[in-house]
Amino acid sequence: MTTARSNDGARSGAVVKGPDLFADHDYRPYVRLSDTTHPFSDEEALYAAATTTQRAVAILLSDDDFETGGLPRETYVNPWTIVPIRDADIQYEEGRLITATTDTIARAAAGYLGIR
């Protein structure tokens, strides 16, 4: 299920369809990790890349991880791949993750930056 972008996109945990910065595809799903405390939060946010490629330390998203919406294929989040994306480049919000899953992804991302 895809929904149009909402003005509530500043909430972390949004799963969005954005530009594919890593392969030759039209788009890729991302999980928003930043919130309104991010500088320029009215223009851009920090996202963890998602993929259909299974990796040992990637985080699998199941249907239970979604508060709303979802993705059509088995999807894994790579918490070591964090990118800034401008709001104007986000196409759709695919859904929202539950807080516990968003926190798991954010903690894993912080771990790759040496934060324990």
C-alpha positions as CSV (number, residue, x, y, z in Angstrom):
1,M,0.0,0.0,0.0
2,T,1.4,3.4,-0.9
3,T,0.2,6.7,0.4
4,A,1.0,10.1,-0.8
5,R,3.6,12.0,1.1
6,S,2.2,13.7,4.2
7,N,3.3,16.8,6.0
8,D,3.9,14.5,9.0
9,G,7.0,13.1,7.3
10,A,9.2,14.6,10.0
11,R,8.3,11.7,12.2
12,S,11.1,9.0,12.4
13,G,10.0,5.6,11.3
14,A,8.4,6.6,8.0
15,V,9.2,4.1,5.3
16,V,9.5,6.1,2.1
17,K,10.1,5.6,-1.6
18,G,13.1,7.7,-2.6
19,P,15.8,7.9,-5.2
20,D,18.1,4.9,-5.6
21,L,21.5,6.2,-4.7
22,F,23.2,2.8,-4.9
23,A,22.0,1.0,-8.0
24,D,20.4,1.7,-11.4
25,H,16.8,1.5,-10.3
26,D,14.2,4.3,-10.3
27,Y,13.7,4.2,-6.5
28,R,14.5,2.4,-3.3
29,P,12.8,2.2,0.1
30,Y,14.4,4.0,3.1
31,V,13.6,4.3,6.8
32,R,13.6,7.8,8.2
33,L,15.7,8.0,11.4
34,S,15.9,11.7,12.1
35,D,13.2,13.9,13.5
36,T,12.6,17.6,13.8
37,T,15.9,18.1,15.8
38,H,17.9,17.5,12.6
39,P,19.2,20.8,11.1
40,F,17.1,21.7,8.1
41,S,14.5,19.2,9.1
42,D,12.0,21.2,7.1
43,E,14.0,20.4,3.9
44,E,15.8,17.0,4.4
45,A,16.2,14.0,6.8
46,L,18.5,11.1,7.5
47,Y,17.5,7.7,6.2
48,A,18.7,4.1,6.5
49,A,18.7,2.3,3.1
50,A,16.5,-0.7,2.6
51,T,17.1,-3.6,0.2
52,T,15.8,-7.0,-0.8
53,T,19.4,-8.3,-0.4
54,Q,19.7,-10.4,2.8
55,R,22.9,-9.7,4.8
56,A,23.9,-11.2,8.1
57,V,23.7,-8.0,10.0
58,A,20.8,-6.3,8.1
59,I,17.5,-5.9,9.9
60,L,14.6,-7.8,8.4
61,L,11.3,-5.9,8.3
62,S,8.3,-8.1,8.9
63,D,4.6,-7.2,8.7
64,D,4.6,-6.9,12.5
65,D,7.2,-4.1,12.3
66,F,4.7,-1.8,10.5
67,E,2.3,0.4,12.4
68,T,0.7,1.3,9.0
69,G,1.3,0.3,5.4
70,G,4.1,-2.1,4.3
71,L,6.3,-3.2,1.5
72,P,5.5,-5.7,-1.2
73,R,8.7,-7.8,-0.9
74,E,10.9,-9.1,1.9
75,T,13.0,-6.1,2.9
76,Y,16.1,-5.6,5.0
77,V,17.4,-2.4,6.4
78,N,21.1,-1.7,6.3
79,P,21.8,0.4,9.4
80,W,25.3,1.2,8.3
81,T,24.0,2.9,5.1
82,I,22.7,6.3,6.3
83,V,22.1,9.0,3.7
84,P,20.5,12.5,3.8
85,I,17.7,12.9,1.3
86,R,15.8,16.1,0.5
87,D,12.1,16.1,1.1
88,A,11.5,17.1,-2.5
89,D,13.2,13.8,-3.6
90,I,10.8,11.6,-1.6
91,Q,8.1,10.1,-3.8
92,Y,5.8,8.3,-1.4
93,E,5.4,7.1,2.1
94,E,5.0,3.4,2.0
95,G,4.1,3.1,5.7
96,R,5.4,3.7,9.3
97,L,7.3,1.4,11.5
98,I,6.5,0.8,15.1
99,T,8.7,2.7,17.6
100,A,10.6,-0.4,18.8
101,T,11.7,-1.3,15.3
102,T,12.7,2.3,14.5
103,D,14.7,2.4,17.7
104,T,16.4,-0.9,16.9
105,I,17.5,0.5,13.5
106,A,18.7,3.8,15.1
107,R,20.7,2.0,17.8
108,A,22.3,-0.2,15.2
109,A,23.2,2.8,13.1
110,A,24.7,4.6,16.1
111,G,26.8,1.5,16.8
112,Y,28.4,1.8,13.4
113,L,29.5,5.4,14.5
114,G,31.1,4.1,17.7
115,I,28.2,5.1,20.0
116,R,27.4,2.4,22.5
